[in-house]
Amino acid sequence: MPHALAPAAGGLWEVSTSATGHNPTRLCVASPDILAQFEHRNGRCTRSVIRDRGTNAEISYTCADGGFGRSVVTLVTPRSLTIDTQGISGGLPFHYKLYARRAGDCQPGHLARR
């Protein structure tokens, strides 16, 4: 995990395109850097840290299905992140900003994404 994201922990995260957290997607992740590949969250992807400075980590990833992306993840607080992400998914470009909030620990029996 990038040093910039070290204060944040894995667990249950709510991710939304709205800063208010409206209509979030809930994900159980082993580490918050996994949220960098939100567009390909169900894909088999490999991640590489491109830059790790202050409260920002830039993460590049490529997926087995040919999709790829690059995200800048910013630590706002240990329980709050912003993710500016862009890349190619399903042969089409994407670019958007996400807001992630740690909602707690994962429920027993739920496998955290790695």
Backbone as JSON, one array per atom type, in Angstrom:
{
  "sequence": "MPHALAPAAGGLWEVSTSATGHNPTRLCVASPDILAQFEHRNGRCTRSVIRDRGTNAEISYTCADGGFGRSVVTLVTPRSLTIDTQGISGGLPFHYKLYARRAGDCQPGHLARR",
  "N": [[0.85, -1.18, 0.0], [0.5, 2.27, -0.75], [2.45, 4.81, 0.94], [1.12, 7.23, 1.36], [-1.49, 6.49, 1.77], [-1.45, 5.03, 4.08], [-2.56, 5.79, 6.67], [-5.23, 5.09, 6.35], [-7.53, 2.31, 6.46], [-8.26, -1.07, 5.5], [-11.53, -2.53, 4.96], [-15.07, -2.01, 5.23], [-16.15, 0.04, 2.71], [-17.85, 2.89, 1.48], [-18.62, 4.05, -1.64], [-19.1, 6.77, -3.79], [-20.33, 8.86, -6.46], [-21.04, 11.28, -5.66], [-20.31, 14.0, -3.53], [-21.8, 14.15, -1.25], [-22.3, 11.59, -0.62], [-24.45, 10.25, -1.65], [-26.43, 7.49, -2.69], [-24.46, 5.22, -2.49], [-21.98, 2.76, -3.51], [-21.24, -0.18, -1.87], [-18.3, -1.64, -0.68], [-16.22, -4.28, 0.36], [-12.98, -4.23, 1.21], [-9.57, -5.34, 1.29], [-7.52, -3.53, 1.45], [-7.31, 0.03, 1.17], [-6.17, 1.01, -1.23], [-7.08, -0.55, -3.28], [-9.42, 0.58, -4.11], [-8.68, 2.3, -6.11], [-9.0, 1.07, -8.53], [-11.72, 1.18, -9.13], [-13.53, 1.31, -11.33], [-13.0, -1.09, -12.55], [-13.63, -2.97, -10.62], [-14.48, -5.6, -10.34], [-12.74, -6.98, -11.83], [-9.81, -8.88, -12.82], [-6.99, -7.53, -11.99], [-3.78, -5.87, -12.09], [-1.94, -3.72, -10.01], [0.1, -0.78, -9.92], [2.11, 1.46, -8.12], [2.59, 4.69, -9.05], [3.23, 7.25, -8.19], [3.84, 8.51, -4.96], [3.22, 10.62, -2.67], [3.07, 12.86, 0.01], [-0.25, 13.33, 0.78], [-1.23, 12.09, -1.42], [-1.61, 9.45, -3.76], [-0.69, 8.06, -6.78], [-1.95, 5.68, -8.86], [-1.56, 3.14, -11.19], [-3.17, 0.75, -13.26], [-3.68, -2.43, -14.85], [-5.83, -4.71, -16.52], [-6.91, -8.13, -16.92], [-8.85, -8.37, -18.89], [-8.23, -6.49, -20.76], [-8.86, -3.9, -20.1], [-7.87, -0.8, -18.52], [-6.46, 1.63, -16.24], [-5.81, 4.77, -14.54], [-5.42, 6.26, -11.47], [-5.71, 8.94, -9.14], [-5.46, 8.93, -5.83], [-6.54, 10.53, -3.0], [-5.89, 11.12, 0.34], [-8.14, 12.31, 2.54], [-9.07, 12.21, 5.16], [-8.32, 9.63, 7.61], [-10.58, 8.09, 7.23], [-11.75, 8.9, 4.92], [-11.62, 9.37, 1.44], [-10.7, 10.76, -1.76], [-11.06, 10.0, -5.19], [-9.74, 10.36, -8.24], [-10.25, 9.22, -11.32], [-9.4, 7.6, -14.4], [-9.48, 6.03, -17.66], [-9.7, 3.11, -19.76], [-12.53, 1.18, -20.35], [-14.3, -1.63, -21.25], [-13.67, -1.05, -23.88], [-14.18, 1.64, -24.12], [-13.57, 5.09, -23.21], [-13.25, 6.38, -19.85], [-13.75, 8.78, -17.22], [-13.89, 10.14, -14.13], [-14.76, 11.46, -10.86], [-14.58, 10.18, -7.58], [-15.94, 9.69, -4.3], [-15.02, 8.37, -1.28], [-15.87, 6.68, 1.69], [-15.04, 5.28, 4.76], [-16.97, 2.87, 6.22], [-16.92, 1.04, 8.23], [-16.01, -2.13, 9.71], [-15.59, -5.13, 7.78], [-18.22, -7.5, 7.39], [-18.34, -10.63, 9.14], [-17.47, -13.47, 7.23], [-17.66, -12.23, 4.78], [-15.72, -11.89, 1.99], [-12.88, -9.99, 1.62], [-11.94, -7.86, -1.03], [-8.97, -8.1, -2.89]],
  "CA": [[0.0, 0.0, 0.0], [1.28, 3.52, -0.76], [2.6, 5.49, 2.24], [0.11, 8.29, 1.46], [-2.77, 5.91, 2.22], [-1.2, 4.21, 5.27], [-3.48, 6.03, 7.79], [-6.53, 4.48, 6.06], [-7.51, 0.86, 6.66], [-9.23, -1.87, 4.77], [-12.81, -2.67, 5.65], [-16.24, -1.7, 4.42], [-16.1, 1.4, 2.2], [-18.97, 3.35, 0.66], [-18.05, 4.84, -2.73], [-20.16, 7.49, -4.48], [-19.93, 9.94, -7.36], [-21.51, 12.5, -5.02], [-19.6, 14.36, -2.3], [-22.72, 13.95, -0.13], [-22.39, 10.16, -0.36], [-25.75, 9.76, -2.12], [-26.5, 6.25, -3.45], [-23.12, 4.66, -2.58], [-21.67, 1.34, -3.7], [-20.51, -0.65, -0.69], [-17.28, -2.63, -1.01], [-15.35, -4.77, 1.42], [-11.65, -4.33, 0.61], [-8.47, -5.64, 2.21], [-6.69, -2.33, 1.54], [-8.0, 1.09, 0.45], [-5.62, 1.27, -2.56], [-7.89, -1.32, -4.22], [-10.46, 1.48, -4.62], [-8.15, 2.99, -7.29], [-9.5, 0.38, -9.72], [-13.17, 1.08, -8.93], [-14.19, 1.01, -12.6], [-12.75, -2.5, -12.84], [-13.61, -3.58, -9.29], [-14.71, -7.05, -10.42], [-11.77, -7.54, -12.77], [-8.5, -9.36, -12.36], [-6.1, -6.43, -12.38], [-2.56, -5.65, -11.33], [-1.76, -2.3, -9.72], [1.45, -0.27, -9.67], [2.13, 2.82, -7.59], [3.38, 5.56, -9.92], [3.7, 8.35, -7.35], [3.39, 8.38, -3.57], [3.76, 11.84, -2.08], [2.15, 13.57, 0.9], [-1.53, 12.63, 0.96], [-1.67, 11.63, -2.74], [-0.99, 8.29, -4.39], [-1.13, 7.83, -8.15], [-1.91, 4.24, -9.07], [-1.88, 2.68, -12.53], [-3.51, -0.66, -13.24], [-4.09, -3.1, -16.08], [-6.69, -5.84, -16.21], [-6.83, -9.27, -17.83], [-9.81, -8.2, -19.99], [-7.77, -5.42, -21.64], [-9.13, -2.59, -19.51], [-6.8, -0.23, -17.72], [-6.77, 2.94, -15.7], [-4.88, 5.48, -13.68], [-6.19, 7.0, -10.48], [-5.05, 9.68, -8.07], [-6.22, 8.73, -4.6], [-6.14, 11.53, -2.02], [-6.33, 10.89, 1.71], [-8.73, 13.5, 3.16], [-8.91, 11.8, 6.56], [-8.16, 8.17, 7.57], [-11.86, 7.45, 6.88], [-12.32, 9.58, 3.76], [-10.72, 9.48, 0.3], [-11.24, 11.13, -3.07], [-10.41, 9.21, -6.23], [-9.9, 10.9, -9.59], [-9.88, 8.04, -12.09], [-9.65, 7.61, -15.84], [-8.9, 4.9, -18.36], [-10.51, 2.45, -20.77], [-13.34, 0.08, -19.83], [-15.19, -2.11, -22.31], [-13.3, -0.41, -25.13], [-14.57, 3.05, -24.1], [-12.89, 5.87, -22.17], [-14.0, 6.87, -18.68], [-13.06, 9.75, -16.38], [-14.79, 10.7, -13.14], [-14.27, 11.61, -9.49], [-15.33, 9.43, -6.58], [-15.78, 10.03, -2.88], [-15.08, 7.12, -0.54], [-15.95, 6.85, 3.14], [-14.98, 4.01, 5.47], [-18.21, 2.71, 6.98], [-16.71, 0.12, 9.34], [-15.34, -3.38, 9.4], [-16.35, -6.07, 6.94], [-18.99, -8.49, 8.15], [-17.75, -11.97, 9.1], [-17.92, -14.28, 6.11], [-17.52, -11.49, 3.53], [-14.33, -11.9, 1.54], [-12.4, -8.68, 1.2], [-11.27, -7.85, -2.33], [-7.51, -7.84, -2.82]],
  "C": [[0.9, 1.24, 0.0], [1.34, 4.16, 0.64], [1.52, 6.55, 2.44], [-1.21, 7.76, 2.02], [-2.64, 5.09, 3.49], [-2.14, 4.52, 6.44], [-4.87, 5.42, 7.59], [-6.41, 2.97, 6.2], [-8.5, 0.18, 5.74], [-10.5, -1.98, 5.58], [-13.94, -2.4, 4.68], [-16.2, -0.23, 4.04], [-17.33, 1.68, 1.37], [-18.39, 4.33, -0.36], [-19.19, 5.46, -3.53], [-19.56, 8.51, -5.44], [-20.34, 11.29, -6.78], [-20.74, 12.76, -3.73], [-20.49, 14.17, -1.06], [-22.85, 12.47, 0.22], [-23.69, 9.54, -0.82], [-25.58, 8.49, -2.96], [-25.13, 5.57, -3.61], [-23.11, 3.17, -2.97], [-20.85, 0.92, -2.5], [-19.58, -1.78, -1.08], [-16.49, -3.0, 0.23], [-13.98, -5.0, 0.78], [-10.59, -4.59, 1.67], [-7.6, -4.41, 2.46], [-7.35, -1.23, 0.71], [-7.42, 1.41, -0.93], [-6.36, 0.49, -3.64], [-8.97, -0.43, -4.85], [-9.99, 2.26, -5.85], [-8.66, 2.35, -8.57], [-11.01, 0.18, -9.64], [-13.9, 0.72, -10.21], [-14.08, -0.47, -12.95], [-12.75, -3.32, -11.54], [-13.85, -5.08, -9.31], [-13.71, -7.74, -11.33], [-10.53, -8.07, -12.09], [-7.47, -8.37, -12.89], [-4.84, -6.43, -11.53], [-2.35, -4.15, -11.2], [-0.28, -1.98, -9.51], [1.34, 1.15, -9.15], [3.1, 3.64, -8.44], [4.01, 6.69, -9.11], [3.08, 8.2, -5.98], [4.0, 9.53, -2.79], [2.71, 12.52, -1.22], [0.9, 12.76, 1.14], [-2.08, 12.1, -0.36], [-0.9, 10.4, -3.19], [-1.57, 8.16, -5.79], [-0.89, 6.35, -8.45], [-2.37, 3.92, -10.48], [-2.23, 1.2, -12.43], [-3.9, -1.16, -14.63], [-4.84, -4.37, -15.7], [-6.6, -6.91, -17.3], [-7.75, -9.1, -19.03], [-9.41, -7.09, -20.97], [-8.07, -4.02, -21.13], [-7.94, -2.1, -18.7], [-7.23, 1.13, -17.2], [-5.63, 3.51, -14.9], [-5.72, 6.34, -12.76], [-5.27, 7.75, -9.54], [-5.97, 9.58, -6.86], [-5.66, 9.71, -3.56], [-6.75, 11.19, -0.66], [-6.84, 12.21, 2.28], [-8.62, 13.35, 4.67], [-8.68, 10.28, 6.51], [-9.44, 7.42, 7.19], [-12.49, 8.04, 5.63], [-11.26, 9.76, 2.67], [-11.45, 10.11, -0.87], [-10.41, 10.36, -4.1], [-10.75, 9.84, -7.58], [-9.37, 9.82, -10.53], [-10.24, 8.19, -13.56], [-8.99, 6.41, -16.48], [-9.82, 4.4, -19.45], [-11.22, 1.26, -20.12], [-14.31, -0.35, -20.92], [-14.92, -1.45, -23.64], [-13.63, 1.08, -25.2], [-13.84, 3.8, -22.99], [-13.84, 6.21, -21.02], [-13.12, 7.87, -17.95], [-14.08, 10.33, -15.42], [-14.1, 10.78, -11.78], [-15.19, 10.86, -8.55], [-15.0, 9.93, -5.19], [-15.99, 8.74, -2.1], [-15.04, 7.41, 0.96], [-15.92, 5.47, 3.79], [-16.18, 3.92, 6.4], [-18.04, 1.75, 8.16], [-15.94, -1.1, 8.89], [-16.22, -4.23, 8.5], [-17.08, -7.06, 7.84], [-18.29, -9.84, 8.07], [-18.34, -12.77, 7.91], [-17.85, -13.56, 4.77], [-16.03, -11.44, 3.16], [-13.94, -10.51, 1.05], [-11.67, -8.8, -0.12], [-9.82, -7.45, -2.14], [-7.01, -7.23, -4.09]]
}
